[in-house]
């Protein structure tokens, strides 16, 4: 922290309009450092979640600290969100990126800014930070990207391995439908707030319909995927992720792919959270790491950031499933370069007669394994996108293992540590033109309990790539490789390594179009590929991370949130229902009485033996107000499919006080393309 600065910014600008060339105004909140520290570099966070109420508490936890460290911290709502003008047509639309370039140029010209700008963001803000960096605005000198991706098709909440992510796609689209329908604040935008609100609700798109129209990795997904041209990124990148977050593999790909700018990477034990608010822990002084990065590249100080290892990562130890909800055991490790020459990709043959047989047995003893796609398997998998709450975390894997085909080693004689992206190669055939594989890598303790380490999906019509579908020839055998999400893990002596294979994984993956049996055949090529890392004494000498800094005082109050996951199975009908409930609690700004709360309910139901019975239903309620002003938005979304098409229905209803002021229902039938 610069000397002689107070432990709080001297000025908070609660609302500021940023004008764009087309006449649109974007709403911003600014934390300014003490006068003597100005002009200062600016740090921009650019997201659609409403600065006034949606992320106000989190924004303070970040930006007040940046201002106390001598930066002008700026939080901007995207076009079409919060109090900003306009309409948000989709995630990461070109309009959003062009606006971001304009915002950076505007910031650089302000009297309180010294002309240099950095960007920080988690998830959406991490995505567009990379995307805007690839456009090379002159004033943008460095970025910090957290829980984001370089590849919108491979690593987001829509598709994975070419399979549709049932547990995330519609729920996220439903959330954005509700978010986009929230009104602007009359105290900011004026008396025409109601007209603006009604127009936005009438015109806002239903994102899931467009996402379903692009089931392969086409130009729609290549837009905004910086992996298409890593060379376009010339601003230094601090890439941050967590092993409980499905985007963690992008951190390693950015390290490997970006060559025209310095890149350093940090992967902790966390889920989809900022590291100073990490769950599970240990959390770190993330503010200190960010200021260290920006001081290096925005202020020109030698902070030692360039001397850091390419990768710092938390290497987790075994914990019983559910036993590490608060803190995950393990230690920090480092690699000086990535890819690391010290990490050896070791191959373990997959063979054995049945579940429980050892990896490495004579392949001739391996009998065909038949995987029934209509089994309800995967309910112990938790959420694909996890936020650290207990309801989202995975559970014991033994039940799912019993329904899958498993390859399991004998107990390990010595410790085995992995760091990187595993994969599994199998020889398979199917009796239908479309099928998929789910592969899990588990750690099995001496008592038999099975813990998920990582997992991956492969739509077998995407076996040669994701840009087009290739129907399977029934009965023909194919050698395929299933990539698993990057991970780090230490397998202890006496533990066993397990690969569990299935042709269904509900509710993460939407079922195959029709019942299909996938056969796993004996093959010398069948193998588990693990990135094995040797232990080193150098890890013990790493620079320690500090503890998180406490939030600076702010006149906000938040009630405790809560979440739950309930699984019901009816053995008579064969139907299984998974219900996830997330309650945001209530937020209140004590300076002016603005308040907001929100609830989300997702239900995933499937009847064994019938893939057409799959249903995802999402309910969202967002409400808020101030004094006599009270608004509420309710959405209901439903997605089903038969063998040929998906059907989605979305209903949006809005209330001003107790009066219903808006209703809209949209529906679409979208053909399946091998998904």
C-alpha positions as CSV (number, residue, x, y, z in Angstrom):
1,X,0.0,0.0,0.0
2,X,1.4,3.5,-0.8
3,X,2.6,5.4,2.2
4,X,0.5,8.0,3.9
5,X,-2.8,6.8,2.4
6,X,-5.8,6.3,4.7
7,X,-7.4,2.9,5.3
8,X,-10.4,4.1,3.2
9,X,-10.9,6.0,0.0
10,X,-11.4,9.7,0.5
11,X,-14.2,9.9,-2.0
12,X,-17.0,7.4,-3.1
13,X,-18.9,8.5,-6.2
14,X,-22.0,6.5,-5.9
15,X,-23.1,7.2,-9.5
16,X,-21.4,8.5,-12.5
17,X,-22.5,8.5,-16.2
18,X,-20.0,7.4,-18.8
19,X,-21.1,8.7,-22.2
20,X,-20.6,6.6,-25.4
21,X,-20.2,7.8,-28.9
22,X,-23.7,6.6,-29.9
23,X,-25.4,8.6,-27.1
24,X,-25.7,5.6,-24.7
25,X,-24.8,6.2,-21.1
26,X,-23.3,3.5,-18.9
27,X,-23.7,3.7,-15.1
28,X,-20.6,3.6,-13.0
29,X,-19.6,3.7,-9.3
30,X,-16.1,5.1,-8.5
31,X,-13.9,4.7,-5.5
32,X,-11.2,7.5,-5.6
33,X,-8.0,7.6,-3.5
34,X,-7.0,10.5,-1.4
35,X,-6.4,13.7,-3.3
36,X,-2.6,13.7,-3.1
37,X,-2.6,10.3,-4.8
38,X,-4.4,11.6,-7.9
39,X,-4.2,11.3,-10.8
40,X,-3.9,7.6,-10.3
41,X,-4.2,4.5,-12.5
42,X,-7.7,3.2,-12.9
43,X,-8.9,-0.4,-12.2
44,X,-12.1,-1.3,-14.2
45,X,-14.6,-4.1,-13.4
46,X,-17.2,-4.3,-16.2
47,X,-20.1,-6.6,-15.5
48,X,-24.0,-6.8,-15.8
49,X,-25.0,-7.5,-12.2
50,X,-26.1,-4.0,-11.0
51,X,-23.7,-1.8,-9.0
52,X,-26.4,-0.4,-6.8
53,X,-27.6,-3.6,-5.2
54,X,-26.7,-6.8,-7.1
55,X,-22.9,-6.8,-6.3
56,X,-22.6,-3.7,-4.1
57,X,-21.3,-5.6,-1.1
58,X,-18.7,-7.6,-3.1
59,X,-17.8,-4.4,-5.0
60,X,-16.9,-2.7,-1.8
61,X,-14.8,-5.7,-0.7
62,X,-12.7,-5.2,-3.8
63,X,-12.7,-1.6,-4.9
64,X,-12.6,0.2,-1.6
65,X,-9.3,-1.7,-0.9
66,X,-7.9,-0.8,-4.3
67,X,-8.7,2.9,-3.7
68,X,-7.0,2.6,-0.3
69,X,-3.9,1.4,-2.2
70,X,-3.9,4.5,-4.4
71,X,-6.0,3.4,-7.4
72,X,-9.1,4.9,-8.9
73,X,-11.4,1.8,-8.8
74,X,-14.4,1.9,-11.3
75,X,-17.3,-0.5,-11.4
76,X,-19.4,-0.2,-14.6
77,X,-22.8,-1.9,-15.5
78,X,-22.9,-3.2,-19.0
79,X,-25.2,-1.6,-21.6
80,X,-28.7,-2.9,-20.9
81,X,-28.0,-3.8,-17.2
82,X,-28.6,-1.9,-14.0
83,X,-29.0,1.8,-14.6
84,X,-27.2,1.7,-17.9
85,X,-29.0,2.6,-21.1
86,X,-29.8,0.2,-23.9
87,X,-30.3,-3.6,-24.2
88,X,-28.0,-6.5,-23.6
89,X,-28.4,-8.9,-26.5
90,X,-26.3,-11.8,-25.3
91,X,-23.1,-12.6,-23.4
92,X,-20.0,-10.9,-24.8
93,X,-21.7,-9.4,-27.8
94,X,-19.4,-7.3,-30.0
95,X,-21.4,-4.2,-28.8
96,X,-20.3,-5.1,-25.2
97,X,-16.6,-5.3,-26.2
98,X,-16.7,-2.2,-28.3
99,X,-18.3,-0.3,-25.4
100,X,-15.6,-1.6,-23.1
101,X,-12.9,-0.2,-25.4
102,X,-14.7,3.2,-25.3
103,X,-15.0,3.1,-21.5
104,X,-11.2,2.5,-21.1
105,X,-10.5,5.4,-23.4
106,X,-12.9,7.6,-21.4
107,X,-11.3,6.6,-18.1
108,X,-7.9,7.4,-19.3
109,X,-9.0,11.0,-20.1
110,X,-10.4,11.8,-16.6
111,X,-8.6,14.3,-14.4
112,X,-8.3,11.7,-11.6
113,X,-6.8,9.1,-13.9
114,X,-3.1,9.2,-15.0
115,X,-4.0,7.7,-18.4
116,X,-3.3,4.0,-17.5
117,X,-6.0,1.4,-16.9
118,X,-6.2,-2.2,-15.6
119,X,-9.1,-4.6,-15.8
120,X,-10.2,-7.1,-13.2
121,X,-13.2,-9.4,-13.2
122,X,-14.5,-12.8,-12.1
123,X,-16.6,-15.0,-14.5
124,X,-18.3,-12.6,-16.9
125,X,-15.8,-9.8,-16.0
126,X,-13.0,-12.3,-16.4
127,X,-14.2,-13.3,-19.8
128,X,-14.6,-9.8,-21.2
129,X,-11.3,-8.7,-19.6
130,X,-9.5,-11.2,-21.9
131,X,-11.7,-10.4,-24.8
132,X,-11.1,-6.6,-24.5
133,X,-7.4,-7.2,-24.0
134,X,-7.4,-9.0,-27.3
135,X,-8.7,-5.7,-28.9
136,X,-5.7,-3.9,-27.5
137,X,-7.1,-0.6,-26.3
138,X,-4.0,1.6,-25.9
139,X,-4.6,2.6,-22.3
140,X,-5.1,-1.0,-21.1
141,X,-1.8,-2.0,-19.5
142,X,-2.7,-5.2,-17.5
143,X,-5.6,-7.5,-16.6
144,X,-6.5,-9.9,-13.8
145,X,-8.9,-12.6,-15.0
146,X,-10.6,-14.8,-12.4
147,X,-12.6,-18.0,-13.1
148,X,-12.9,-17.3,-16.8
149,X,-12.1,-19.1,-20.1
150,X,-10.3,-18.7,-23.4
151,X,-12.8,-21.0,-25.1
152,X,-16.5,-20.2,-24.9
153,X,-17.6,-23.5,-26.3
154,X,-15.3,-25.9,-24.5
155,X,-15.4,-24.2,-21.1
156,X,-18.6,-22.5,-20.1
157,X,-22.1,-23.4,-18.9
158,X,-23.5,-24.3,-22.2
159,X,-21.6,-27.4,-23.5
160,X,-18.7,-29.6,-22.4
161,X,-17.1,-32.2,-24.6
162,X,-19.9,-31.5,-27.1
163,X,-22.6,-32.6,-24.5
164,X,-25.2,-30.1,-23.4
165,X,-24.8,-29.1,-19.8
166,X,-28.4,-29.7,-18.5
167,X,-27.5,-28.6,-15.0
168,X,-26.3,-25.1,-16.1
169,X,-27.5,-24.0,-19.5
170,X,-31.2,-23.3,-18.8
171,X,-30.6,-22.3,-15.2
172,X,-28.1,-19.6,-16.2
173,X,-30.3,-18.4,-19.1
174,X,-33.2,-18.2,-16.6
175,X,-31.1,-16.2,-14.2
176,X,-30.1,-13.8,-16.9
177,X,-33.8,-13.4,-18.1
178,X,-34.7,-12.4,-14.5
179,X,-31.7,-10.2,-14.1
180,X,-32.3,-8.4,-17.4
181,X,-35.9,-7.7,-16.4
182,X,-35.0,-5.7,-13.2
183,X,-35.8,-2.0,-13.4
184,X,-33.4,0.9,-13.3
185,X,-33.4,3.0,-10.2
186,X,-35.7,6.0,-10.5
187,X,-33.4,8.0,-8.2
188,X,-30.7,7.6,-10.9
189,X,-32.5,7.5,-14.2
190,X,-35.5,9.8,-13.4
191,X,-39.3,9.7,-14.0
192,X,-39.1,7.6,-17.2
193,X,-37.9,4.6,-15.3
194,X,-41.2,2.7,-15.8
195,X,-41.2,3.2,-19.6
196,X,-37.6,2.1,-19.7
197,X,-38.4,-1.0,-17.6
198,X,-41.3,-2.1,-19.8
199,X,-39.3,-1.6,-23.0
200,X,-36.4,-3.6,-21.7
201,X,-38.6,-6.5,-20.6
202,X,-40.4,-6.5,-24.0
203,X,-37.2,-6.5,-26.0
204,X,-34.8,-8.6,-23.9
205,X,-33.9,-11.8,-25.8
206,X,-34.2,-15.3,-24.3
207,X,-30.6,-16.3,-24.4
208,X,-31.1,-20.1,-24.2
209,X,-32.8,-20.1,-27.6
210,X,-29.7,-18.8,-29.3
211,X,-27.4,-21.0,-27.4
212,X,-29.4,-24.1,-28.5
213,X,-29.2,-23.0,-32.1
214,X,-25.4,-23.4,-31.9
215,X,-24.7,-26.9,-30.8
216,X,-21.3,-27.2,-32.4
217,X,-18.3,-25.0,-32.1
218,X,-19.2,-22.5,-34.8
219,X,-18.5,-18.8,-35.4
220,X,-21.0,-17.9,-32.6
221,X,-18.8,-19.6,-30.0
222,X,-15.5,-18.6,-31.6
223,X,-16.4,-15.0,-31.2
224,X,-15.0,-14.0,-27.8
225,X,-12.8,-17.2,-27.5
226,X,-9.4,-15.7,-27.2
227,X,-7.8,-19.1,-27.9
228,X,-8.6,-18.4,-31.6
229,X,-5.7,-15.9,-31.5
230,X,-3.7,-15.8,-28.3
231,X,-1.2,-13.5,-30.0
232,X,-3.8,-10.7,-29.9
233,X,-3.3,-10.4,-26.2
234,X,-0.4,-8.0,-25.4
235,X,-1.4,-6.8,-21.9
236,X,0.1,-8.7,-19.0
237,X,-2.3,-11.3,-17.6
238,X,-2.7,-12.6,-14.0
239,X,-4.9,-15.6,-14.5
240,X,-6.7,-17.0,-11.4
241,X,-8.8,-20.1,-10.9
242,X,-9.9,-22.7,-8.5
243,X,-9.9,-26.5,-8.7
244,X,-13.6,-26.6,-7.7
245,X,-14.3,-24.4,-10.7
246,X,-14.8,-25.9,-14.2
247,X,-12.9,-23.0,-15.8
248,X,-9.6,-23.9,-14.1
249,X,-8.1,-25.5,-17.2
250,X,-8.2,-22.2,-19.0
251,X,-5.6,-20.9,-16.5
252,X,-3.2,-23.5,-17.8
253,X,-4.0,-22.9,-21.4
254,X,-3.5,-19.1,-21.0
255,X,-0.1,-19.8,-19.5
256,X,0.8,-22.0,-22.5
257,X,-0.8,-20.0,-25.2
258,X,-0.2,-16.3,-24.5
259,X,3.3,-15.5,-25.8
260,X,3.1,-11.7,-26.5
261,X,2.7,-10.7,-22.8
262,X,3.8,-11.8,-19.4
263,X,1.4,-14.3,-17.8
264,X,1.3,-15.6,-14.3
265,X,-1.2,-18.1,-12.9
266,X,-2.7,-18.9,-9.5
267,X,-5.0,-21.8,-8.9
268,X,-6.4,-22.4,-5.4
269,X,-8.7,-24.9,-3.8
270,X,-11.6,-22.6,-4.4
271,X,-14.9,-22.8,-6.3
272,X,-16.3,-20.0,-8.5
273,X,-15.3,-17.2,-6.1
274,X,-12.8,-14.4,-5.6
275,X,-9.8,-15.7,-3.6
276,X,-10.3,-13.3,-0.7
277,X,-13.8,-14.7,-0.2
278,X,-12.7,-18.3,-1.1
279,X,-14.8,-21.3,-0.4
280,X,-13.5,-23.8,0.4
281,X,-10.4,-22.2,1.9
282,X,-7.8,-21.3,2.6
283,X,-8.6,-17.8,1.4
284,X,-5.7,-15.4,0.7
285,X,-4.9,-11.7,0.6
286,X,-6.0,-11.4,-3.0
287,X,-6.0,-7.6,-2.8
288,X,-2.3,-7.7,-2.1
289,X,-1.7,-10.0,-5.1
290,X,-3.7,-7.8,-7.4
291,X,-2.1,-4.5,-6.2
292,X,1.3,-6.2,-6.6
293,X,0.4,-7.1,-10.2
294,X,-0.9,-3.6,-11.1
295,X,1.9,-1.8,-9.3
296,X,4.3,-3.7,-11.6
297,X,2.5,-2.9,-14.9
298,X,0.5,0.3,-14.2
299,X,3.0,2.1,-12.0
300,X,6.2,0.6,-13.3
301,X,7.4,-0.6,-9.9
302,X,9.5,-3.7,-9.6
303,X,7.3,-5.7,-7.2
304,X,8.8,-9.0,-8.0
305,X,5.8,-10.1,-10.0
306,X,7.9,-11.1,-13.0
307,X,10.2,-13.2,-10.8
308,X,7.2,-15.3,-9.6
309,X,6.9,-18.8,-10.8
310,X,4.7,-19.2,-13.9
311,X,2.2,-21.2,-11.8
312,X,1.3,-21.3,-8.1
313,X,-1.3,-24.0,-7.3
314,X,-2.9,-25.6,-4.3
315,X,-2.2,-29.3,-4.3
316,X,-5.0,-31.0,-2.3
317,X,-4.8,-34.0,-0.1
318,X,-7.5,-36.6,0.5
319,X,-10.6,-35.5,2.4
320,X,-13.7,-37.6,3.0
321,X,-16.5,-36.3,0.7
322,X,-18.1,-33.4,2.5
323,X,-15.2,-33.2,4.9
324,X,-13.6,-30.2,3.3
325,X,-16.5,-27.8,2.9
326,X,-14.8,-25.0,4.8
327,X,-11.1,-25.7,4.2
328,X,-9.4,-28.2,1.9
329,X,-6.3,-29.9,3.1
330,X,-3.2,-29.5,1.0
331,X,-0.2,-27.2,0.3
332,X,1.0,-24.6,-2.2
333,X,3.3,-25.8,-5.0
334,X,4.8,-24.0,-7.9
335,X,6.1,-24.6,-11.4
336,X,8.7,-22.2,-12.8
337,X,7.4,-22.7,-16.4
338,X,4.3,-24.1,-18.1
339,X,4.2,-26.7,-19.6
340,X,6.5,-28.0,-16.9
341,X,9.3,-30.2,-17.9
342,X,9.2,-31.9,-14.5
343,X,5.6,-33.1,-15.0
344,X,5.6,-36.5,-16.7
345,X,2.5,-37.7,-18.6
346,X,2.3,-41.3,-17.4
347,X,0.0,-43.9,-19.1
348,X,-1.8,-46.5,-17.1
349,X,-3.4,-49.4,-19.1
350,X,-7.0,-50.0,-18.4
351,X,-7.8,-53.7,-18.1
352,X,-9.6,-56.1,-15.8
353,X,-12.7,-58.2,-15.9
354,X,-15.0,-56.0,-13.9
355,X,-15.3,-53.1,-11.5
356,X,-12.7,-53.5,-8.8
357,X,-10.1,-55.2,-11.1
358,X,-6.7,-53.6,-11.1
359,X,-5.5,-51.1,-13.7
360,X,-2.7,-52.8,-15.6
361,X,-4.0,-56.4,-15.7
362,X,-3.5,-58.4,-18.9
363,X,-5.8,-56.7,-21.5
364,X,-6.8,-60.1,-22.8
365,X,-8.8,-60.7,-19.6
366,X,-10.9,-57.6,-20.1
367,X,-14.4,-58.5,-21.2
368,X,-16.8,-56.1,-23.0
369,X,-18.6,-53.7,-20.7
370,X,-22.1,-52.6,-21.8
371,X,-23.2,-49.1,-20.6
372,X,-26.9,-48.4,-20.6
373,X,-27.6,-44.7,-21.4
374,X,-31.0,-44.8,-19.6
375,X,-29.6,-45.3,-16.1
376,X,-30.1,-42.4,-13.8
377,X,-26.5,-41.9,-12.8
378,X,-24.7,-38.7,-11.7
379,X,-26.9,-37.3,-8.9
380,X,-23.9,-37.4,-6.5
381,X,-22.0,-35.1,-8.9
382,X,-23.1,-31.8,-7.4
383,X,-23.2,-28.7,-9.6
384,X,-21.0,-28.3,-12.7
385,X,-20.5,-24.6,-11.7
386,X,-19.9,-24.5,-8.0
387,X,-19.9,-21.4,-5.7
388,X,-18.5,-23.0,-2.6
389,X,-21.8,-23.7,-0.9
390,X,-22.5,-27.2,0.4
391,X,-25.5,-27.7,-1.8
392,X,-23.3,-27.4,-4.9
393,X,-20.6,-29.7,-3.9
394,X,-20.4,-33.3,-5.0
395,X,-21.1,-36.2,-2.6
396,X,-19.7,-39.7,-2.1
397,X,-19.2,-41.4,-5.4
398,X,-19.8,-45.0,-4.4
399,X,-23.4,-45.1,-5.5
400,X,-22.6,-43.7,-9.0
401,X,-19.5,-46.0,-9.2
402,X,-21.8,-49.0,-8.6
403,X,-23.8,-48.0,-11.7
404,X,-20.8,-47.3,-13.9
405,X,-18.1,-49.5,-15.3
406,X,-15.0,-49.0,-13.1
407,X,-11.3,-49.6,-13.5
408,X,-9.6,-49.5,-10.1
409,X,-6.0,-49.9,-9.1
410,X,-4.6,-52.1,-6.3
411,X,-3.6,-50.0,-3.3
412,X,-0.8,-47.6,-4.0
413,X,2.6,-48.4,-2.5
414,X,3.7,-44.8,-2.5
415,X,2.2,-41.3,-2.8
416,X,1.2,-40.1,-6.3
417,X,0.7,-36.4,-7.1
418,X,-0.9,-35.0,-10.2
419,X,-1.1,-31.5,-11.6
420,X,-2.6,-30.8,-15.0
421,X,-5.3,-32.2,-17.3
422,X,-5.8,-36.0,-17.2
423,X,-7.5,-37.9,-20.0
424,X,-8.8,-41.4,-20.7
425,X,-8.6,-43.4,-24.0
426,X,-11.1,-46.1,-24.6
427,X,-12.3,-48.3,-27.5
428,X,-16.1,-48.1,-27.7
429,X,-19.0,-48.9,-30.0
430,X,-22.7,-48.0,-29.8
431,X,-25.9,-49.4,-31.2
432,X,-27.3,-46.0,-32.2
433,X,-25.9,-43.0,-34.2
434,X,-25.5,-40.7,-31.2
435,X,-24.1,-41.5,-27.7
436,X,-21.9,-39.9,-25.1
437,X,-19.4,-40.9,-22.4
438,X,-18.9,-39.6,-18.9
439,X,-15.6,-40.4,-17.3
440,X,-14.8,-39.7,-13.6
441,X,-11.4,-39.9,-11.9
442,X,-11.9,-40.9,-8.2
443,X,-9.7,-41.4,-5.2
444,X,-10.8,-44.5,-3.2
445,X,-9.8,-44.6,0.4
446,X,-8.9,-47.8,2.3
447,X,-12.4,-47.9,3.8
448,X,-13.9,-48.0,0.3
449,X,-15.2,-44.4,0.2
450,X,-14.8,-42.8,-3.2
451,X,-14.1,-39.1,-3.8
452,X,-14.4,-37.3,-7.1
453,X,-11.1,-35.8,-8.3
454,X,-12.1,-34.7,-11.7
455,X,-14.4,-35.6,-14.6
456,X,-15.1,-35.1,-18.3
457,X,-17.7,-35.7,-21.0
458,X,-17.5,-36.6,-24.7
459,X,-20.3,-36.5,-27.2
460,X,-19.2,-39.4,-29.4
461,X,-20.6,-37.6,-32.5
462,X,-17.8,-35.0,-31.7
463,X,-15.1,-37.7,-31.5
464,X,-13.0,-35.9,-34.3
465,X,-13.7,-32.4,-33.1
466,X,-16.5,-30.0,-32.1
467,X,-17.0,-28.1,-35.3
468,X,-19.2,-30.8,-36.9
469,X,-21.1,-33.9,-35.9
470,X,-20.2,-37.3,-37.2
471,X,-22.9,-39.9,-36.6
472,X,-21.7,-43.2,-35.2
473,X,-21.9,-46.4,-37.3
474,X,-23.8,-48.8,-35.1
475,X,-21.5,-51.7,-34.1
476,X,-18.3,-50.1,-35.3
477,X,-15.5,-49.7,-32.7
478,X,-13.7,-46.3,-32.3
479,X,-10.8,-45.3,-30.2
480,X,-11.7,-42.1,-28.4
481,X,-10.0,-39.9,-25.9
482,X,-12.0,-38.1,-23.2
483,X,-10.3,-35.0,-21.8
484,X,-10.9,-34.4,-18.1
485,X,-11.1,-31.0,-16.4
486,X,-7.6,-29.9,-15.2
487,X,-6.9,-30.8,-11.5
488,X,-4.3,-31.2,-8.8
489,X,-4.5,-34.0,-6.3
490,X,-2.3,-36.2,-4.0
491,X,-3.2,-39.9,-3.9
492,X,-2.0,-41.2,-0.6
493,X,-0.3,-44.6,0.0
494,X,-2.9,-47.3,0.5
495,X,-5.5,-45.4,-1.6
496,X,-6.6,-46.6,-5.0
497,X,-7.2,-44.7,-8.3
498,X,-10.5,-45.3,-10.0
499,X,-11.7,-44.5,-13.5
500,X,-15.5,-44.7,-13.7
501,X,-17.1,-44.8,-17.2
502,X,-20.8,-44.4,-18.0
503,X,-23.0,-43.4,-21.0
504,X,-25.2,-41.1,-18.9
505,X,-24.5,-38.4,-16.3
506,X,-27.7,-36.7,-15.1
507,X,-28.3,-33.9,-14.4
508,X,-25.0,-32.6,-15.6
509,X,-25.4,-33.9,-19.2
510,X,-28.6,-33.9,-21.2
511,X,-29.5,-37.6,-22.1
512,X,-28.7,-39.0,-25.6
513,X,-31.5,-38.6,-28.1
514,X,-32.7,-42.2,-27.8
515,X,-31.8,-45.2,-25.6
516,X,-28.3,-46.4,-26.5
517,X,-26.0,-49.1,-25.3
518,X,-22.3,-48.1,-25.4
519,X,-19.9,-51.0,-25.3
520,X,-16.4,-50.6,-24.0
521,X,-14.1,-53.1,-25.7
522,X,-10.8,-54.6,-24.7
523,X,-7.9,-52.6,-26.3
524,X,-4.2,-52.2,-25.8
525,X,-4.8,-48.5,-26.4
526,X,-7.2,-48.1,-23.4
527,X,-5.4,-46.0,-20.8
528,X,-5.6,-43.4,-18.2
529,X,-3.2,-40.5,-18.9
530,X,-2.1,-38.7,-15.7
531,X,0.2,-35.6,-15.4
532,X,2.4,-36.9,-12.6
533,X,4.4,-34.3,-10.6
534,X,7.4,-35.2,-8.5
535,X,7.6,-33.7,-5.1
536,X,10.3,-31.0,-4.5
537,X,11.8,-29.3,-1.5
538,X,11.4,-25.9,-3.3
539,X,7.7,-25.9,-2.6
540,X,8.4,-25.3,1.1
541,X,10.3,-22.1,0.3
542,X,7.6,-20.4,-1.6
543,X,6.6,-16.8,-0.8
544,X,3.6,-17.2,1.6
545,X,0.3,-15.6,0.9
546,X,-1.1,-13.3,3.5
547,X,-4.5,-13.7,5.1
548,X,-7.5,-11.9,3.5
549,X,-7.8,-8.2,4.5
550,X,-11.0,-7.3,6.3
551,X,-13.6,-5.3,4.3
552,X,-13.5,-1.6,4.8
553,X,-16.5,-0.1,6.6
554,X,-19.6,0.5,4.4
555,X,-23.2,1.3,5.1
556,X,-24.6,-1.9,3.7
557,X,-26.4,-4.8,5.3
558,X,-26.8,-8.3,4.0
559,X,-28.8,-11.2,5.6
560,X,-27.5,-14.7,5.5
561,X,-28.1,-16.6,2.3
562,X,-28.9,-20.3,2.1
563,X,-29.0,-23.2,-0.3
564,X,-30.1,-26.8,-0.3
565,X,-30.1,-29.8,-2.6
566,X,-32.7,-32.5,-2.3
567,X,-32.8,-35.8,-4.3
568,X,-36.0,-37.9,-4.5
569,X,-36.3,-41.2,-6.2
570,X,-39.6,-43.0,-6.7
571,X,-38.7,-46.7,-7.1
572,X,-42.2,-47.4,-8.5
573,X,-42.1,-45.0,-11.4
574,X,-38.3,-44.9,-11.7
575,X,-38.4,-41.1,-11.6
576,X,-35.6,-39.2,-9.9
577,X,-35.9,-35.5,-9.1
578,X,-33.0,-33.3,-8.0
579,X,-34.0,-29.9,-6.6
580,X,-31.5,-27.1,-6.0
581,X,-32.7,-24.0,-4.0
582,X,-30.5,-20.9,-3.6
583,X,-31.7,-18.0,-1.5
584,X,-29.7,-14.8,-1.9
585,X,-30.9,-13.2,1.3
586,X,-31.7,-9.5,1.6
587,X,-29.4,-6.7,0.7
588,X,-30.0,-3.1,2.0
589,X,-28.1,0.1,1.4
590,X,-28.4,1.9,4.7
591,X,-27.6,5.3,3.1
592,X,-30.8,5.5,1.0
593,X,-32.9,2.5,1.9
594,X,-32.5,0.6,-1.4
595,X,-33.1,-3.1,-0.9
596,X,-33.2,-6.3,-3.0
597,X,-33.6,-10.0,-2.5
598,X,-33.7,-13.0,-4.8
599,X,-34.6,-16.7,-4.8
600,X,-33.8,-19.4,-7.4
601,X,-35.2,-23.0,-7.7
602,X,-34.0,-25.5,-10.2
603,X,-35.6,-29.0,-10.7
604,X,-34.1,-31.7,-12.8
605,X,-36.3,-34.8,-13.3
606,X,-35.7,-38.0,-15.3
607,X,-37.3,-41.4,-15.4
608,X,-35.0,-44.4,-15.9
609,X,-35.4,-46.0,-19.3
610,X,-36.8,-42.9,-21.0
611,X,-34.5,-40.2,-22.2
612,X,-37.5,-38.1,-23.5
613,X,-38.7,-37.8,-19.9
614,X,-35.9,-35.4,-19.0
615,X,-37.2,-32.0,-17.7
616,X,-35.3,-29.0,-16.4
617,X,-37.5,-26.3,-14.7
618,X,-36.2,-23.1,-13.3
619,X,-38.0,-20.5,-11.2
620,X,-36.5,-17.1,-10.4
621,X,-37.9,-14.3,-8.1
622,X,-36.1,-10.9,-7.9
623,X,-37.6,-8.1,-6.0
624,X,-36.5,-4.8,-4.5
625,X,-37.3,-1.1,-4.0
626,X,-37.0,1.8,-1.7
627,X,-39.7,3.4,0.4
628,X,-43.0,3.2,-1.5
629,X,-41.3,2.0,-4.7
630,X,-41.5,-1.8,-4.9
631,X,-40.9,-4.0,-7.9
632,X,-40.9,-7.8,-8.4
633,X,-39.9,-10.0,-11.4
634,X,-40.8,-13.7,-11.6
635,X,-39.6,-16.0,-14.3
636,X,-40.4,-19.6,-15.1
637,X,-38.3,-21.6,-17.6
638,X,-38.9,-25.2,-18.8
639,X,-36.8,-27.3,-21.2
640,X,-37.7,-30.7,-22.6
641,X,-36.6,-32.8,-25.6
642,X,-37.6,-35.7,-27.7
643,X,-35.3,-37.6,-30.1
644,X,-35.4,-34.8,-32.7
645,X,-35.7,-31.4,-31.0
646,X,-35.4,-29.4,-27.8
647,X,-38.4,-27.4,-26.6
648,X,-38.0,-24.4,-24.3
649,X,-40.7,-22.2,-22.8
650,X,-40.0,-19.0,-20.8
651,X,-42.5,-16.9,-18.9
652,X,-41.6,-13.5,-17.5
653,X,-44.0,-11.6,-15.2
654,X,-43.4,-8.3,-13.5
655,X,-45.2,-6.4,-10.7
656,X,-45.1,-2.8,-9.5
657,X,-46.2,-3.1,-5.9
658,X,-49.1,-5.6,-6.0
659,X,-50.1,-4.7,-9.6
660,X,-49.0,-7.0,-12.4
661,X,-47.6,-4.7,-15.1
662,X,-46.1,-7.1,-17.6
663,X,-46.5,-10.7,-18.9
664,X,-44.6,-12.4,-21.7
665,X,-44.3,-16.0,-22.8
666,X,-41.9,-17.2,-25.5
667,X,-41.4,-20.8,-26.8
668,X,-39.1,-22.4,-29.3
669,X,-38.6,-25.8,-30.8
670,X,-35.0,-26.3,-31.9
671,X,-33.7,-29.4,-33.8
672,X,-31.0,-31.5,-32.1
673,X,-27.7,-31.8,-33.9
674,X,-26.3,-35.0,-32.5
675,X,-26.6,-33.7,-28.9
